[in-house]
Amino acid sequence: MRIAYTTDTYWPRINGVSVSTQLFMDELIKNGHDVRLWAPTYPMTKAERAMPVAVVARVHRMKSFSVLVSKEDYISSPFEMKRFWSELDQFEPDLIHCQTEFSLSWFSIPYAKRRGIPVVMTCHTYFEKYVNFFFPLIPAGFAKWAARSFAWLMFRKAKTIVVPTRAMKIVLESYGLSSNIQVIPTGIEPSDFSGVDKASERESGEFLRRHPQLIGKKLLLAVGRMGQEKNVDFLLDVVKRLQPDLPGTTLLVAGNGPYMEQFQRNIVSMGLSDLVLPLGYVKRSELKHLYALADVFTFASVTETQGLVTIESMMCRTPVVAIGKMGTLEVMEGDNGGFMVGENVAEFTLRVHQLLTDPVLYAQKSQEAWDYSQNWTSARMAARLETLYRSLVRQG
């Protein structure tokens, strides 16, 4: 099949949409399909230029402009639609899969209708939970109504909608959407997180060499985009509560984003400067060493449509303590590979404390984490997506 992907979020923009898009593309290409992707151009920093960008020859970049409410994000210029349609005509796709709801899907849907080819859209973002972080001055009730209305207007045009979890399917159905909604999680590429050993990382790992102050300490880890909606301040309270029984327990935070400066101020104001280490952006190729170094992976977000960092951690045999809401609730399916708790600092801290102080429990959860993670490989999920594509193309 010839498959056209479109997304308003792609490398060097680092988030779950970029990761998901790349993983599915890679697997489909391995399976012999011709996949092309259209995405915005981005101004690239020195660090971002060093990022390995896969299948560059398959990526078409569209002229774009920044989004006022989010400096990290860009959308394609409306003047690019003619070129986009011309490039699609040359490619002659059997199907278009839109990974985001903005400019490139606006270009794709009328094109597909004229050419009589199916359109698939993926809902990666639970907008009504995010909208007030981007528009804080808008009344919450109106903002929620606007987000729900926008989602309905965009997704009603897709023949099929892909969502990563059953919870997100229920949300879209509550909007009154009658499209075929399929639950297909992204999955993880196992080779990205193989070949690491927890004992070796704790003895002579690269991150310990860079940060010798971590030697001998109990280490918690958080990985993800630094946005206020990610609930990262919750973890500062957890670190503080652990100190009386486990002094020196330190939280490592990998990721960057618009909330980083405020987060660093919060660290200082809570007197945790020696106990929380923001690492900023960490290359994906280095993440497995960080996961393996950590004793416990901590995940406090309550807005995730997936939360696949929990599975990445499990692939490195590091148990997880996470708040069981939205995508995380479905991905972990209970206490698999760690503990799923409520949004309660005391309960969260208790579970972390148990893992840090009970070696028998820790060994059990570490093995359980690895075993459970094998259900979430990208190859398995891509096979499900490929079956969906074939069905839609046959239907015409």
Secondary structure by P-SEA (a helix, b strand, c coil): cbbbbbbccccccccaaaaaaaaaaaaaaaaccbbbbbbbbbbcccccccccccccccccccbbbbbcccccbbbbbccaaaaaaaaaaaacccbbbbccccaaaaacaaaaaaabbbbbbbbccccccccccccccccaaaaaaaaaaaaaaccccccbbbbccaaaaaaaaaaccccbbbbbcccccccccccccaaaaacccccccccccccccbbbbbbcccccccaaaaaaaaaaaaccccccbbbbbcccccaaaaaaaaaaaacccccccccccccccaaaaaaaaccbbbbccccccccaaaaaaaaacbbbbbcccaaaaaaacccccbbbbcccaaaaaaaaaaaaccaaaaaaaaaaaaaaaccccaaaaaaaaaaaaaaaaaac
